[in-house]
Amino acid sequence: MDERKRIVFNQESEEDRVYSLSLRPGKIDEFIGQQALIQNLKVSMEAAKQRKEPCEHMLFSGPPGLGKTSLAYLVGHEMSARITATSGPAIERAGDLIGILTNLEYGDILFIDEIHRLSKVVEEFLYPAMENFQIDFVVDQGPYAKTINFNLKPFTLIGATTRSGLLASPLRDRFGIFHHLDFYANEDLALIVSNSAKKLNIPTEEQAASEIAKRSRGTPRIANRLLRRVRDYAQVKTNNNRITTAVVNEAMKTLGIDEIGLDEKDRRLLRVIDENYKGGPVGVEALAATLNEEVDTIVDVIEPYLLKIGFLRRSPRGRELTESSLSHVKSSSYQKQKSQKELF
C-alpha cells in the first residue's frame, strides 16, 4: 500500500493542503490545544511589539500534522508581517536563498518547512543572515574573485521540523525561541473536529466528534481527514449529511480503522510480532523482511504511534509487544502462552 493513501498517515496530501487553508485558525486565540506553547508565544510577540522589533527567530518541532505551519502563519498575522514560505528541499543552492533574503522587508517572516533537509552549504549560508542580518557571497572566479557583503533588513526566520535531532547545533543555537508540539488530547481534538465541521457546514453530533477524535492518533490533520471521509460516507450511504455516532462507527469499519485509530497496517505489524516472533524481541530488519516493507517505512511511519500509546517497546535486542497491545489484538497464541505460564 502506498503510505500516502493511508487514511491515518500523518503526512500532508494535496487534499489536506486545499482544506487546511479554510480550516486554519485565523487568530492565535482560535488555536486549540498546546496551551503552554501558545501562552509563551503570546508573551514573545507582545514583547517584540512593545520594543517595535521583529520577533526572535523561532523553531517549531514535533510530529507532522500538529500545527507548525499554522503557528507560523498566526505569528505573521499577529505581528502584521508579510510571510514568505518555502521548504528545505526547495532551496537547492545558496543562490536560491539569496534571492529570497534580499527581497525581505523589515519585520518580514521567512518560513522554512522541513528545515532539517537544507543542504549543508545553504545551512551555513544562513548563519550570518540569522545572526548579523548579513550575507557574504563570492562573485567571479580565480584571481578575479571577490567577496561582497550585503546587509539584510532585520527579519524573523521561522523553521519547522519533524526531526530536530537532524539539525546542526550551530543552526539550532541561532534560534532564540524553541517550541515543541506534542500530540493532542482527545478533548482538544473533539473541539477541533466540531469547529472544522461548522466551517465545512457539516451537522455533527458532539458524541460523533468525540468518536472521530479517539481515532485521530492525537493529530489534528488526521482528525480533519477522518471528518471528510465520514462526511462522504454519510452523504452516500445515508442520503443525509448529518454525522452521528452510528455513522462514524460504520464509516470507520469500512475504512478498517478501529476505536483507537489503528489501521490494518498497524494491526498486521502487531500480529506478525506476536505470531511469528512470539511477542518479540525481533530486529527491525527481520520484521521488515517478514512484512515485505522498507525499514524506513516501519521506523518512520508505522512505529511512532504504536510507541506513543505503549503498544510497542524498543529494546537493544529489537521490537517487543506490550501487554496492552497483546490484549488489543486478542491474540489466541498469547492467551495460550499465558495459560501455560500460570501452570508452572
C-alpha positions in Angstrom: 0.0 0.0 0.0 1.2 3.5 -0.9 1.8 5.2 2.5 0.3 8.4 1.2 -3.0 6.6 0.7 -3.3 5.5 4.3 -6.2 7.5 5.9 -4.2 7.7 9.2 -0.9 8.6 7.6 0.1 11.9 9.0 1.9 13.4 6.0 0.1 16.1 4.2 -1.7 15.2 1.0 -2.8 17.5 -1.8 -6.4 17.3 -0.5 -5.2 18.3 3.0 -3.4 21.3 1.6 -6.6 22.5 -0.1 -8.7 22.1 3.1 -6.1 23.4 5.5 -6.4 26.9 4.1 -10.1 27.0 5.0 -9.8 25.2 8.3 -6.7 27.0 9.6 -7.3 29.3 12.6 -7.3 33.0 11.7 -6.2 34.3 15.0 -3.9 32.9 17.8 -6.8 32.9 20.2 -8.6 30.5 17.9 -5.8 27.9 18.1 -6.9 24.9 20.1 -4.5 22.9 22.2 -0.8 23.4 23.0 -1.8 25.9 25.7 1.5 26.4 27.4 3.2 26.9 24.0 0.5 29.5 22.9 0.9 31.5 26.2 4.7 31.7 25.8 4.3 32.6 22.2 1.9 35.4 23.0 4.4 36.8 25.5 7.3 36.7 23.0 5.2 38.5 20.3 3.8 41.1 22.7 7.3 41.9 24.0 8.6 42.3 20.4 5.6 44.6 19.6 6.4 46.8 22.6 10.0 47.1 21.5 8.9 47.7 17.9 11.2 45.0 16.8 10.8 41.8 14.8 10.4 38.6 16.8 13.4 36.5 17.5 14.0 33.5 15.2 11.6 30.6 16.1 11.9 26.9 15.7 8.8 24.7 15.9 9.4 20.9 16.2 7.2 17.9 16.5 5.5 15.2 14.5 3.7 16.0 11.3 0.2 17.4 11.3 0.2 19.1 14.7 0.1 22.7 13.5 3.6 24.0 13.0 2.7 25.7 9.7 -0.5 27.1 11.1 1.5 28.7 14.0 4.0 30.3 11.6 1.1 32.0 9.7 -0.5 33.0 13.0 2.7 34.7 14.1 2.7 36.5 10.8 -0.9 37.6 11.3 -0.3 38.7 14.9 2.8 40.7 14.0 1.2 42.2 10.9 4.1 40.9 8.9 4.4 39.6 5.4 5.3 35.9 5.3 7.4 34.2 2.7 7.1 30.4 2.8 9.4 27.7 1.4 10.8 24.4 2.4 14.2 22.8 2.9 14.2 20.6 -0.2 13.1 23.5 -2.4 16.2 25.5 -1.6 18.8 23.6 -3.5 21.6 26.2 -3.8 22.8 29.2 -1.8 21.8 31.4 -4.8 18.1 30.4 -4.3 18.3 31.7 -0.7 20.0 35.0 -1.7 17.0 35.9 -3.8 14.6 35.2 -1.0 16.6 37.0 1.7 17.3 40.2 -0.3 13.6 40.6 -1.0 12.6 40.6 2.6 11.5 43.9 4.1 11.9 45.0 7.7 10.0 42.7 10.1 9.1 40.2 7.4 8.9 36.5 8.2 10.7 33.7 6.3 9.1 30.3 7.0 11.1 27.3 6.1 9.3 24.0 6.5 11.3 20.8 6.9 14.3 23.0 7.7 16.3 19.9 8.7 16.5 19.0 5.0 18.5 22.1 4.0 21.8 21.2 2.3 25.0 21.9 4.3 26.0 24.7 2.0 22.7 26.5 2.3 22.6 25.9 6.0 25.9 27.6 6.6 24.9 30.4 4.4 22.0 31.1 6.8 24.3 31.6 9.9 25.4 35.2 9.3 21.9 36.0 7.9 20.3 34.9 11.1 22.9 36.3 13.5 24.0 39.6 11.9 21.5 40.1 9.1 24.3 39.9 6.6 25.1 37.6 3.7 28.5 37.2 2.1 28.7 35.9 -1.5 31.5 35.4 -3.9 31.4 36.8 -7.5 33.7 35.9 -10.3 36.3 33.1 -10.1 40.0 32.7 -9.7 42.2 35.8 -9.3 39.1 38.0 -10.0 37.0 36.5 -7.3 35.8 38.9 -4.6 33.5 38.7 -1.6 30.6 41.1 -1.4 28.9 41.8 1.9 25.2 42.6 1.7 23.2 43.9 4.6 19.8 42.5 5.1 16.8 44.1 6.7 16.0 42.6 10.1 13.6 39.7 9.7 12.3 36.7 11.6 13.1 33.2 10.4 10.6 30.5 11.5 11.7 26.9 11.0 9.6 23.8 11.2 11.0 20.3 11.6 9.8 16.9 12.4 13.3 15.7 13.3 15.0 18.4 15.3 17.9 16.0 16.1 19.0 16.2 12.5 19.6 20.0 12.8 23.2 21.0 13.1 24.0 22.6 16.5 25.2 25.9 15.0 21.8 26.3 13.3 19.7 25.2 16.2 21.6 27.5 18.6 20.7 30.6 16.4 17.0 30.2 17.2 16.1 32.4 20.1 12.7 30.8 20.6 12.2 27.0 20.5 8.8 25.2 20.9 8.0 21.6 20.7 4.5 20.5 19.7 3.1 17.3 21.3 0.2 15.0 20.4 -3.2 16.4 21.3 -5.6 15.2 23.9 -8.9 13.7 22.7 -10.9 16.6 24.2 -8.9 19.2 22.1 -9.3 17.0 19.0 -13.0 16.7 19.5 -13.2 20.5 19.7 -11.1 20.8 16.5 -13.5 18.4 14.7 -16.5 20.3 15.8 -15.0 23.6 14.7 -14.0 22.1 11.3 -17.5 20.6 10.9 -19.0 24.1 11.4 -16.6 25.6 8.8 -17.4 22.9 6.3 -21.2 23.2 7.1 -21.4 19.6 8.3 -24.0 18.9 11.0 -22.1 16.8 13.6 -23.3 15.5 17.0 -21.0 16.2 19.9 -20.5 12.5 20.7 -19.7 11.8 17.0 -17.0 14.4 17.1 -15.5 12.6 20.1 -15.6 9.3 18.3 -13.7 10.8 15.4 -11.2 12.4 17.9 -10.5 9.0 19.6 -9.4 7.6 16.2 -7.3 10.5 15.2 -4.0 9.4 16.7 -3.5 12.7 18.6 -3.2 14.6 15.3 -5.5 17.4 14.0 -4.6 16.7 10.4 -5.8 13.1 10.7 -8.9 14.3 12.6 -9.9 16.7 9.7 -9.2 13.9 7.2 -11.4 11.4 9.0 -14.1 14.0 9.3 -14.2 14.4 5.5 -14.3 10.6 5.0 -17.2 10.3 7.4 -19.0 13.2 5.6 -18.6 11.3 2.3 -20.0 8.1 3.9 -23.0 9.9 5.5 -23.8 11.6 2.2 -23.7 8.4 0.0 -24.9 5.7 2.4 -27.5 7.6 4.5 -28.6 10.3 2.0 -28.1 12.6 4.9 -25.2 14.9 5.6 -25.7 14.7 9.3 -22.8 12.9 11.2 -24.0 10.8 14.1 -22.1 8.3 16.3 -23.6 5.4 14.4 -22.5 6.9 11.1 -18.9 7.4 12.4 -18.7 3.8 13.7 -20.0 2.4 10.4 -17.7 4.6 8.3 -14.7 3.6 10.4 -15.5 -0.1 9.9 -15.4 0.4 6.1 -12.1 2.2 6.4 -10.6 -0.5 8.6 -9.8 1.9 11.5 -10.5 0.6 15.0 -11.6 2.5 18.1 -8.0 3.8 18.9 -7.0 4.7 15.4 -5.1 1.6 14.3 -5.5 0.5 10.7 -4.7 -2.8 9.1 -1.0 -2.0 8.6 -0.6 -1.3 12.3 -2.5 -4.5 13.3 -0.6 -6.6 10.8 2.7 -5.5 12.4 1.4 -6.4 15.8 0.1 -9.8 14.6 3.4 -10.6 12.9 5.5 -9.9 16.0 3.0 -11.9 18.1 2.5 -14.9 15.8 5.9 -15.2 14.0 8.2 -14.0 16.8 6.2 -14.8 20.0 5.9 -11.2 21.0 9.5 -10.3 20.4 12.1 -9.1 20.6 12.7 -9.1 16.9 15.1 -6.9 14.9 13.7 -4.3 12.6 15.4 -5.8 9.6 13.8 -9.2 10.2 10.5 -7.5 10.8 10.8 -5.6 7.5 11.6 -8.7 5.6 8.6 -10.6 7.0 6.2 -7.7 6.3 7.8 -7.0 2.9 8.2 -3.4 3.9 11.2 -1.0 3.9 12.9 -0.5 7.2 12.3 3.3 6.9 8.6 2.7 6.5 8.4 0.8 9.8 10.6 3.2 11.7 9.1 6.5 10.4 5.6 5.6 9.5 4.2 2.6 11.5 6.1 2.6 14.8 5.8 6.1 16.2 2.1 5.9 17.1 2.4 2.4 18.4 5.3 3.5 20.6 3.4 6.6 21.8 0.3 4.5 23.0 2.6 1.9 24.6 1.8 -0.9 22.2 5.4 -1.4 21.2 8.6 -1.3 23.1 12.1 -0.8 21.7 15.0 -2.6 23.3 18.6 -3.3 22.5 17.5 -6.7 21.2 14.7 -5.4 19.0 11.0 -4.7 19.0 8.7 -6.2 21.6 4.9 -6.2 22.2 3.5 -5.0 25.5 0.6 -6.5 27.5 -1.8 -3.8 26.3 -1.0 -4.5 22.6 -1.4 -8.2 23.0 -4.8 -7.6 24.7 -5.9 -5.3 22.0 -5.4 -7.7 19.1 -6.9 -10.5 21.2 -4.1 -12.9 20.3 -5.1 -16.6 20.8 -1.4 -17.5 20.9 -0.8 -15.0 23.7 -3.7 -16.4 25.7 -2.4 -19.9 25.3 1.1 -18.9 26.3 -0.2 -17.1 29.3 -2.2 -20.1 30.5 0.9 -22.3 30.2 3.0 -19.9 32.3 0.3 -20.0 35.0 0.5 -23.8 35.2 4.1 -23.6 36.2 
